[in-house]
Amino acid sequence: MAKTRKGKDNRDPITKRLDALIRLFIETNKPEKKKNFSEPVVARLLMNLGLTPTEIAKILGKKDRTKVSSYLYSKKKK
């Protein structure tokens, strides 16, 4: 197995295209008057559709799932 370089995207071309289409769909369907269609809203919407945090991060252009986990899971109050 070949070593992968850091930052190289190893997804297959079909997955990349589907991620791009999903992102384009999200961008074009943002309500113009409402400003609350932000990344957290999109992340929760995608999670409700059955996508994993890793897939959501890739669609939103984040490096890893930890960047979107704060959108998806509420913090426990002490």
C-alpha positions in Angstrom: 0.0 0.0 0.0 1.4 3.4 -1.0 1.9 6.1 1.6 -0.5 9.0 1.4 0.7 12.5 1.6 -0.8 14.8 4.2 -3.6 16.8 2.8 -4.2 14.5 -0.2 -7.8 13.7 -0.8 -8.2 9.9 -1.2 -11.9 9.9 -2.0 -13.0 8.4 -5.3 -14.0 10.8 -8.1 -17.7 10.0 -7.8 -17.7 10.8 -4.1 -16.0 14.1 -4.7 -18.5 15.0 -7.4 -21.4 14.1 -5.2 -20.0 16.1 -2.3 -19.6 19.1 -4.6 -23.2 18.8 -5.9 -24.5 18.6 -2.3 -22.5 21.7 -1.4 -23.7 23.5 -4.5 -27.3 22.6 -3.7 -27.0 23.9 -0.2 -25.4 27.2 -1.4 -28.0 27.8 -4.0 -31.0 27.1 -1.7 -30.0 29.5 1.1 -32.9 31.8 1.9 -32.0 35.3 0.9 -33.8 37.1 3.7 -32.9 34.6 6.4 -29.3 34.6 7.5 -29.6 31.6 9.9 -29.0 29.0 7.2 -25.4 28.7 8.4 -22.9 25.8 8.7 -24.4 24.5 12.0 -27.8 24.4 10.4 -26.5 22.6 7.3 -24.5 20.2 9.4 -27.5 19.2 11.4 -29.6 18.9 8.3 -27.1 16.6 6.7 -26.8 14.5 9.9 -30.6 14.1 9.9 -30.3 12.7 6.3 -28.0 10.0 7.6 -24.5 11.3 6.8 -21.7 10.7 9.2 -19.7 13.6 10.8 -16.7 12.7 8.6 -18.9 13.0 5.4 -20.4 16.2 6.6 -16.9 17.7 7.3 -15.8 16.8 3.7 -19.0 18.4 2.2 -18.5 21.6 4.2 -14.8 21.7 3.3 -13.4 21.0 6.8 -10.3 19.0 7.4 -11.8 16.5 9.8 -14.9 15.6 11.7 -13.9 17.4 14.9 -14.5 20.7 13.1 -18.2 19.9 12.7 -18.8 17.9 15.9 -19.5 21.1 17.9 -22.4 21.8 15.5 -23.8 18.3 15.9 -23.5 17.5 19.5 -24.6 19.7 22.4 -22.1 20.3 25.2 -23.0 18.9 28.6 -23.7 21.5 31.3 -21.9 21.1 34.6 
